[in-house]
Amino acid sequence: MKSQVDVAVLNNIIWCGIVCDTHEIAQTSKGHVWGLLSKAPIFYPDIITLNRNVTIEDVKDFIGTREITSIKDSYANLDMSSFGFKILLEAEWIYHAPVTDVELIHTSWRVITTEKDLLQWTFANGTENVIKSNLLQQKNVKMFIREHNGEISGFIANLGANAVGISNVFSADNAIESLWIDITKIVSTEFPGLPMVGYEQSYDLTAALLSGWTSVGPLRVWIKEKH
């Protein structure tokens, strides 16, 4: 049986794969490593480690002669510094158990179904060239938007690994804690009976934890140092 952190890692790999599919970037896995056959879209890693048994040798073997600039170290158990990488960020995988007694909430959140809404969302989120319109046809992905006083807030939910992954969470009005509470209720209504996973850092992590989420393990993202 997979642990909560294992589910979070696998769901995230599925999500990254979906995004890369929309960019027509081929992907593969070998041993304990998943990765791409060409450069990842901005904000996404070239390589993700699949489980905690991964070694530096596994990563080196996967890389081979290719130019890799980013690695998501899913269990924060590798030291890639001697191979020319430095830590870009450290974060925590988060988990929320399924919610079965969801209260009906009156909300201004809605699922994005039009390219117009998507353009608003990606502009506000800074992902105009990353989140593409063909994601709107993905049945296992739902993008949510809320407009308040002319400002946009949003998040993405993706179904995978028997869980719902939450990513790209942003709030225009700094009400980030209430946003995480909304996310739990909205996702439990849209995808009933499933746990929710994701990863966050700093203030966003604190807000999620204060909203009932649990930290289940660390991760790191390494990037190639520029000389």
Summary of the structure (lengths in Angstrom):
residues: 227
radius of gyration: 17.5
end to end distance: 43.8
largest distance: 54.4
contacts: 694
relative contact order: 0.21
helix: 31%
strand: 31%
